[in-house]
Amino acid sequence: MAARNPANPRRRAIFALIARFVSFADYLRLRLVDRAWRLYCRRVGRTPPPFPWLMLPQRESTGGPPIPTVRRIFYDIPGGLSYGYEIPPKVYYRCVATGHGWLVMVAVQPPRRILMLNPITDEGKVIAWPFDNFNERFHAHLTSSPGDRGCFLVVVTDRLIAYCRPANYQGWQALRAPGFRYHAASSDVVSLSSSLVFLVDRRRKLWRVELAEQQPQVERRDTAFALPSKELRRYYLVELLGHILLVLSDDRHKRVALYKLDWAARMWAPMDGWRGDRVLLLGRGCSAAVPASSAAGRAPGTVLFARQPTSIRDMDRSVRGDSSGQAWFWSETRVDAGPDDLLVLKKTVPHRQGEFTNDDSYWFFPAIDPDENAR
């Protein structure tokens, strides 16, 4: 459209002319196509995920039950900007997972149901709740974009895996996972493809299931091992270049330990050092690994934790000195950080004062489904 130099006056003038006709989705498409994006595509043959936004928790109410909101705020870390998107206000939905540009939200009050929403394109899907009871103990996970016919929505609770296809919803199916116990901080779920799902519990026992098979079977591996420290009580599963990593952290995110899954050997192999070029983004229902070139200047081996009070009870009063002041929304450390390193850095968001509710922060990768792009 204009000269390659971003400071070129001609380029700025052209964008000034068309700006009022460009939707936010169009802007998003343009912004993702930069030099790092093109270089990464040439090297690995696929598009890198954009460095995510952080969906911020709702403000604390003055009293009584949470008030339904019509807007959720997303903080764009590279740009330092906040964006607000409307969420259906008639029912209070709580976010439980994000993935592939979509939010997975659950109605708090009965009748319970699941809302999947792409806030960029305003496309949404409502799906029935898979369980008979009003269970609060579960993990949710999207294996790919709901626009993909191979996508599965997975909801995991004690001893049970429920799954369905959002693109062609025909009801839920369920599988037994005997021995699996949900735990807010020490169990997790991740997918290696649109249908291959892995689960871990607080004893580091592992389950996997290929959901696309005609008769899926849950396979179990006993992978328990001695922890390098008893303080590492927070578990996160993340997919990295076709491998499954188990990341262990202490309550304050000062120390982390990494393990790579060897399914055939029935073990988690410890990773002594960080040899990749990735930045890890960890949180319940939103973990990912992104190229350092897409991580807004973060060095390889940096680990960012989303603030999730429901799964991490550390309210950080010892750092702030009391229960007042500016709330922080994510923290940063490094894979090779030692026990004597300084306290992990807390990141705050400008102009966001106040305490947390029971809601969580979630990493969010803005994305546009191919079918939306084609329209």
C-alpha positions as CSV (number, residue, x, y, z in Angstrom):
1,M,0.0,0.0,0.0
2,A,2.9,2.4,0.7
3,A,6.6,2.5,1.3
4,R,8.0,-0.1,3.7
5,N,9.4,2.5,6.1
6,P,6.6,2.9,8.8
7,A,7.6,6.5,9.3
8,N,7.0,7.4,5.6
9,P,4.6,10.4,5.5
10,R,2.9,8.9,2.5
11,R,2.1,5.7,4.4
12,R,0.7,7.7,7.4
13,A,-1.4,9.8,5.1
14,I,-2.9,6.8,3.4
15,F,-3.8,5.1,6.7
16,A,-5.3,8.4,7.9
17,L,-7.6,8.4,4.9
18,I,-8.8,4.8,5.2
19,A,-8.8,4.6,9.1
20,R,-12.5,5.5,9.4
21,F,-13.5,2.7,7.0
22,V,-11.3,0.0,8.6
23,S,-13.0,-2.2,11.2
24,F,-11.1,-3.4,14.3
25,A,-10.9,-6.9,12.7
26,D,-9.3,-5.4,9.6
27,Y,-6.8,-3.5,11.8
28,L,-6.0,-6.8,13.6
29,R,-5.2,-8.5,10.3
30,L,-2.9,-5.7,9.3
31,R,-1.1,-5.4,12.6
32,L,-0.2,-9.1,12.7
33,V,1.6,-9.0,9.4
34,D,5.0,-7.6,10.4
35,R,8.6,-8.6,9.8
36,A,8.8,-11.1,12.7
37,W,5.6,-12.7,11.5
38,R,6.9,-13.2,7.9
39,L,10.3,-14.5,9.2
40,Y,8.6,-17.0,11.5
41,C,6.4,-18.2,8.7
42,R,9.3,-18.8,6.4
43,R,11.2,-20.8,9.0
44,V,8.5,-23.1,10.3
45,G,5.8,-22.9,7.5
46,R,2.9,-21.7,9.7
47,T,1.6,-18.5,11.2
48,P,2.8,-17.7,14.7
49,P,0.1,-16.8,17.3
50,P,0.0,-13.1,18.1
51,F,1.3,-12.2,21.6
52,P,-1.9,-12.3,23.7
53,W,-4.0,-9.8,25.4
54,L,-4.9,-10.3,29.0
55,M,-8.6,-10.4,29.8
56,L,-8.8,-8.5,33.1
57,P,-11.0,-9.6,36.0
58,Q,-14.1,-7.6,36.8
59,R,-13.9,-4.8,39.4
60,E,-14.9,-5.7,42.9
61,S,-18.5,-4.9,43.7
62,T,-19.4,-2.9,46.8
63,G,-21.5,-5.7,48.2
64,G,-23.8,-8.5,47.4
65,P,-23.6,-10.9,44.4
66,P,-21.5,-9.9,41.4
67,I,-23.4,-7.5,39.1
68,P,-23.7,-8.7,35.4
69,T,-21.5,-6.5,33.2
70,V,-22.0,-5.6,29.5
71,R,-18.2,-5.2,28.9
72,R,-15.1,-7.1,29.5
73,I,-11.7,-5.4,29.3
74,F,-8.8,-6.8,27.4
75,Y,-5.3,-5.3,27.9
76,D,-3.0,-5.3,24.8
77,I,0.4,-5.9,26.4
78,P,2.6,-4.9,23.3
79,G,0.5,-1.8,22.5
80,G,-0.3,-0.8,26.1
81,L,-3.9,-0.2,25.2
82,S,-7.2,-1.5,26.7
83,Y,-10.2,-2.7,24.6
84,G,-13.7,-3.3,25.9
85,Y,-16.2,-5.8,24.4
86,E,-19.8,-6.5,25.2
87,I,-20.8,-9.7,26.9
88,P,-24.5,-10.7,27.1
89,P,-25.7,-8.8,30.2
90,K,-28.9,-10.7,31.0
91,V,-27.0,-13.6,32.6
92,Y,-23.8,-13.5,34.6
93,Y,-21.2,-15.5,32.8
94,R,-17.8,-16.4,34.3
95,C,-14.8,-17.1,32.0
96,V,-13.3,-20.6,32.5
97,A,-11.0,-20.9,29.5
98,T,-9.8,-19.2,26.4
99,G,-8.3,-20.5,23.1
100,H,-8.0,-19.8,19.4
101,G,-9.6,-16.4,19.7
102,W,-12.6,-17.6,21.7
103,L,-13.8,-17.3,25.3
104,V,-15.4,-20.2,27.1
105,M,-17.8,-18.8,29.7
106,V,-20.2,-20.6,32.1
107,A,-23.5,-19.2,33.5
108,V,-23.2,-18.9,37.2
109,Q,-26.9,-19.1,38.0
110,P,-29.2,-21.9,36.8
111,P,-30.1,-23.0,34.3
112,R,-26.3,-23.4,33.8
113,R,-25.1,-23.3,30.2
114,I,-21.9,-22.7,28.3
115,L,-21.3,-19.6,26.1
116,M,-18.5,-19.7,23.6
117,L,-17.8,-16.2,22.2
118,N,-15.3,-14.6,19.8
119,P,-15.3,-10.9,21.0
120,I,-13.5,-9.7,17.9
121,T,-16.2,-10.9,15.4
122,D,-19.1,-11.1,17.9
123,E,-19.9,-14.7,16.9
124,G,-21.2,-16.8,19.7
125,K,-22.4,-20.4,20.4
126,V,-24.6,-21.5,23.4
127,I,-24.2,-25.1,24.5
128,A,-26.0,-27.0,27.3
129,W,-24.2,-27.9,30.5
130,P,-22.9,-31.5,30.3
131,F,-23.5,-32.5,33.9
132,D,-26.7,-33.1,35.9
133,N,-25.3,-31.3,39.0
134,F,-24.2,-27.7,39.5
135,N,-20.5,-28.8,39.8
136,E,-18.0,-26.0,40.5
137,R,-15.0,-28.3,40.2
138,F,-14.0,-28.6,36.5
139,H,-11.5,-27.7,33.8
140,A,-12.6,-26.5,30.4
141,H,-10.6,-26.7,27.2
142,L,-11.0,-25.9,23.4
143,T,-8.8,-28.1,21.2
144,S,-9.0,-25.7,18.2
145,S,-11.3,-23.0,16.9
146,P,-15.0,-23.8,17.1
147,G,-15.3,-23.0,13.5
148,D,-13.2,-26.1,12.8
149,R,-15.3,-29.2,12.4
150,G,-12.6,-31.2,14.1
151,C,-12.7,-29.0,17.3
152,F,-13.8,-30.5,20.6
153,L,-15.0,-28.7,23.7
154,V,-13.8,-30.7,26.7
155,V,-15.0,-30.3,30.3
156,V,-13.1,-32.4,32.9
157,T,-14.2,-33.1,36.5
158,D,-13.6,-35.9,39.0
159,R,-13.3,-39.2,37.2
160,L,-15.1,-37.9,34.2
161,I,-14.3,-36.4,30.8
162,A,-17.2,-34.8,28.9
163,Y,-16.8,-33.7,25.3
164,C,-18.7,-32.4,22.2
165,R,-18.2,-30.9,18.8
166,P,-19.2,-27.2,18.9
167,A,-19.3,-26.9,15.1
168,N,-21.9,-29.6,14.8
169,Y,-23.3,-29.9,18.3
170,Q,-25.3,-33.2,18.8
171,G,-25.1,-33.5,22.5
172,W,-22.4,-34.5,25.0
173,Q,-20.5,-37.7,25.3
174,A,-18.7,-38.8,28.5
175,L,-15.7,-41.0,29.3
176,R,-14.6,-42.4,32.6
177,A,-11.2,-41.5,33.9
178,P,-10.9,-43.5,37.2
179,G,-8.5,-42.1,39.6
180,F,-8.5,-38.6,38.2
181,R,-9.2,-36.0,40.8
182,Y,-9.8,-32.3,40.0
183,H,-7.7,-29.8,41.9
184,A,-7.8,-26.1,41.3
185,A,-4.0,-25.7,41.3
186,S,-2.5,-29.2,40.7
187,S,-4.5,-30.6,37.8
188,D,-4.8,-29.4,34.2
189,V,-5.8,-30.4,30.7
190,V,-4.2,-29.7,27.3
191,S,-4.5,-30.9,23.7
192,L,-1.7,-32.0,21.3
193,S,-4.0,-31.7,18.3
194,S,-7.7,-31.0,17.7
195,S,-8.6,-34.4,19.2
196,L,-5.7,-35.7,21.3
197,V,-6.2,-34.6,24.9
198,F,-3.9,-35.0,28.0
199,L,-4.8,-34.6,31.7
200,V,-2.7,-34.5,34.8
201,D,-3.7,-34.6,38.4
202,R,-2.0,-33.5,41.7
203,R,-0.2,-36.9,41.9
204,R,1.3,-36.2,38.5
205,K,-0.6,-39.2,37.1
206,L,-1.4,-38.8,33.4
207,W,-4.3,-39.6,31.2
208,R,-4.7,-39.2,27.4
209,V,-7.6,-39.9,25.0
210,E,-8.0,-39.7,21.2
211,L,-11.5,-38.2,21.0
212,A,-11.8,-38.6,17.2
213,E,-11.8,-42.4,17.4
214,Q,-15.2,-44.2,17.0
215,Q,-14.9,-45.7,20.5
216,P,-12.4,-43.5,22.5
217,Q,-10.5,-45.1,25.3
218,V,-8.8,-43.3,28.2
219,E,-5.2,-44.4,28.6
220,R,-3.4,-43.9,32.0
221,R,0.3,-43.6,32.9
222,D,1.7,-43.5,36.4
223,T,4.4,-40.8,36.1
224,A,4.9,-39.9,39.8
225,F,8.4,-38.6,40.7
226,A,10.1,-36.8,43.5
227,L,9.6,-33.0,43.4
228,P,12.8,-30.8,43.4
229,S,11.0,-28.8,46.1
230,K,7.9,-29.3,48.2
231,E,7.0,-25.7,47.4
232,L,6.3,-26.4,43.7
233,R,2.6,-27.1,44.1
234,R,1.1,-25.4,41.0
235,Y,0.9,-27.5,37.8
236,Y,0.4,-26.3,34.3
237,L,0.3,-28.3,31.0
238,V,1.4,-26.6,27.8
239,E,1.9,-27.8,24.3
240,L,5.3,-26.8,22.8
241,L,6.2,-27.7,19.2
242,G,4.4,-31.1,19.3
243,H,5.5,-31.9,22.9
244,I,3.7,-31.8,26.2
245,L,5.4,-29.8,29.0
246,L,4.6,-30.0,32.7
247,V,5.5,-26.7,34.4
248,L,5.7,-26.6,38.2
249,S,5.7,-23.4,40.2
250,D,5.6,-22.2,43.7
251,D,2.8,-20.1,45.1
252,R,4.5,-16.8,44.4
253,H,5.9,-17.8,41.0
254,K,9.5,-17.2,42.1
255,R,10.7,-20.7,41.0
256,V,9.7,-22.9,38.1
257,A,10.7,-26.4,37.0
258,L,10.1,-27.9,33.6
259,Y,9.5,-31.5,32.5
260,K,8.8,-33.0,29.0
261,L,6.5,-35.9,28.6
262,D,7.9,-39.2,27.4
263,W,4.7,-41.2,27.0
264,A,6.3,-44.4,25.9
265,A,8.7,-44.4,28.8
266,R,5.9,-43.5,31.2
267,M,7.9,-40.6,32.6
268,W,8.3,-36.8,32.8
269,A,11.9,-36.1,31.7
270,P,13.3,-33.1,33.6
271,M,14.6,-30.2,31.4
272,D,17.8,-28.9,33.0
273,G,17.9,-25.7,30.9
274,W,15.9,-23.7,28.4
275,R,17.2,-24.3,24.9
276,G,14.2,-23.0,22.9
277,D,13.2,-19.6,21.6
278,R,9.8,-19.6,23.3
279,V,8.1,-17.5,26.0
280,L,5.7,-19.5,28.2
281,L,2.3,-18.0,29.2
282,L,0.7,-19.9,32.0
283,G,-2.8,-19.8,33.5
284,R,-5.6,-22.2,34.2
285,G,-7.4,-22.7,30.9
286,C,-5.2,-20.4,28.8
287,S,-1.6,-21.7,28.8
288,A,0.5,-21.3,25.6
289,A,4.0,-21.1,24.3
290,V,4.8,-18.3,21.8
291,P,7.9,-17.3,19.8
292,A,10.1,-14.8,21.6
293,S,9.9,-12.7,18.4
294,S,6.2,-12.3,19.1
295,A,6.5,-11.7,22.8
296,A,6.9,-7.9,22.9
297,G,10.6,-8.0,23.7
298,R,10.6,-10.8,26.3
299,A,13.7,-13.0,26.2
300,P,13.4,-16.8,25.5
301,G,12.7,-18.6,28.7
302,T,10.6,-15.9,30.2
303,V,7.5,-17.2,32.0
304,L,4.4,-15.1,32.5
305,F,1.6,-16.2,34.9
306,A,-1.9,-14.8,34.6
307,R,-3.4,-13.7,37.9
308,Q,-6.0,-16.2,39.0
309,P,-7.0,-15.9,42.6
310,T,-9.5,-18.8,42.5
311,S,-6.6,-21.2,41.8
312,I,-3.7,-19.3,43.6
313,R,-4.7,-18.2,47.1
314,D,-1.7,-15.9,47.5
315,M,-3.3,-12.5,47.8
316,D,0.1,-10.9,47.9
317,R,-0.6,-8.7,50.9
318,S,3.0,-9.1,52.1
319,V,4.2,-7.4,48.9
320,R,1.7,-4.5,49.0
321,G,1.9,-4.2,52.7
322,D,-1.9,-4.3,53.1
323,S,-5.0,-5.2,51.2
324,S,-5.3,-1.9,49.4
325,G,-3.4,-0.3,46.5
326,Q,-3.1,-1.1,42.9
327,A,-3.9,-4.7,41.9
328,W,-1.5,-6.6,39.7
329,F,-2.6,-8.7,36.8
330,W,0.3,-10.8,35.7
331,S,3.8,-11.8,37.0
332,E,7.0,-12.6,35.2
333,T,10.0,-14.8,36.0
334,R,12.5,-17.0,34.1
335,V,13.0,-20.7,33.7
336,D,16.5,-20.4,35.0
337,A,15.7,-18.2,37.9
338,G,17.3,-19.4,41.2
339,P,15.9,-19.3,44.7
340,D,18.1,-16.3,45.6
341,D,16.9,-14.2,42.8
342,L,14.8,-11.1,43.4
343,L,11.0,-11.4,44.0
344,V,9.2,-12.0,40.8
345,L,8.1,-8.8,39.0
346,K,4.5,-7.8,39.3
347,K,2.9,-6.1,36.3
348,T,0.1,-3.7,36.8
349,V,-2.2,-2.1,34.2
350,P,-2.5,1.7,34.1
351,H,-5.7,3.3,35.3
352,R,-7.0,0.0,36.9
353,Q,-7.2,0.5,40.7
354,G,-8.9,-1.7,43.2
355,E,-9.1,-5.2,44.6
356,F,-9.8,-8.5,42.8
357,T,-13.1,-10.3,42.8
358,N,-13.2,-14.1,42.6
359,D,-12.9,-13.7,38.8
360,D,-9.6,-14.4,37.1
361,S,-7.3,-13.0,34.4
362,Y,-6.9,-15.0,31.2
363,W,-4.4,-14.9,28.4
364,F,-6.3,-14.2,25.1
365,F,-5.1,-14.6,21.5
366,P,-7.2,-12.4,19.3
367,A,-8.0,-14.3,16.1
368,I,-10.4,-14.4,13.2
369,D,-11.8,-17.7,11.9
370,P,-11.2,-18.4,8.2
371,D,-15.0,-18.5,7.6
372,E,-15.3,-15.0,9.2
373,N,-12.4,-13.8,7.0
374,A,-14.1,-15.1,3.9
375,R,-17.3,-13.1,4.5
